[in-house]
Amino acid sequence: MNQKQLDVPDLAGARTMTASAHAQQKWRLSPRWRNVLLTVHIVVSVGVIGADLSVITLGITGLTSGIPELIRASYLVMQLLANTVLLPLAFTALFTGILLGLGTRWRLTQYYWVLTKLVLTITVVTALVFVLQPRVNQAAVEVLRISPEELATNGIGQVGFAVTIGIVAALSVLLTIVTLAVNKPWGRIRFKHR
């Protein structure tokens, strides 16, 4: 026997494991907790897409309406949705996705599609926090600062356009993430041993 034996008893204390078998043991979610976590992950991920679509609708309304009250309401509701619905759901989707990656057979770095989903999700959440949220907050400030007459003719300017384009870009990445989750392309990542 050329593998080193370790005295690692099981719960009954009757077996020992080889060093390689011990190294291969990884934390896994039980089937019950995997299903609970997967359900939460799917629900919050669908919620992110729904909130994103709502924010896009508000952005388009703010850009195209000539009614000052509707423009003002669009950007103020957009701020509320982005800060209290979209961001918490996005963080929850990221967190549950990481837990599923760690606790299931897919792992985080064993399959290209899982790793790509992780990178894209981190990118979207980062962009939401550092790009979208400040612009949405700026849009809400601008819409309150600008007179109703100016809102009716000029809207809030480039800020409204930037917010809407940013959230459309986020939606395209989210749809790519969903496509990866459904199709699971590319296979396993092969690490070269030196």
C-alpha positions, 0 to 999 in steps of 0.5 A: 500500500503506497498511500499514507494512512491517516487515522480519521475515524468516521462517526462510528469510529470504525474506519480509517481513510487514506490521505487522498480520500480525506483530501477529496472530501468536500463540504456538500449541502444536503439534498434538502438544503440544496433544494431550499437554497436553489429555490431561494436563488431562483426566486431572487434571481427572477426578482433581480430581472423583474426589478431591472425591467421595472427600472428600465421601464421607469427610465424610458418613461423619464426619457420620453414623457413630456409630463413633468410630474410623470418624469419626476415620479419615474426617477424618484420611484427608480431610486426607491426600486434600485436602492431597496429592491434591486440591490438587496436582491442582487446581493442575495443572488450572488450570496446564494449562488456562491453557497450553491457553488461551494455546496454542490457538485458544480463547485465554483471553479470546476466548470467554465460556465459556473466560473463565468456566471460567478464573474459576470454576477460579481461584475453586475453587482459591482456595477450596480453599487459603484455605477448605477446607484450613484447615477440613480441617486443623481437622477433623483436629485436632478429631477427635484432640482429642475423646474417643471417647465424645463423637465417638460422640454429637456428632461434631466439631460444625460443623467437619465440616458446614462441610467437607462443605458446602464440598466439595459446593459445589466439586463443583457448580462443577467440574461447571459447568466440565465442562459449559462445556467440553463445550457451549462456549456463548455465542460470542466476546467482542466488544471494542468498538474506540474 
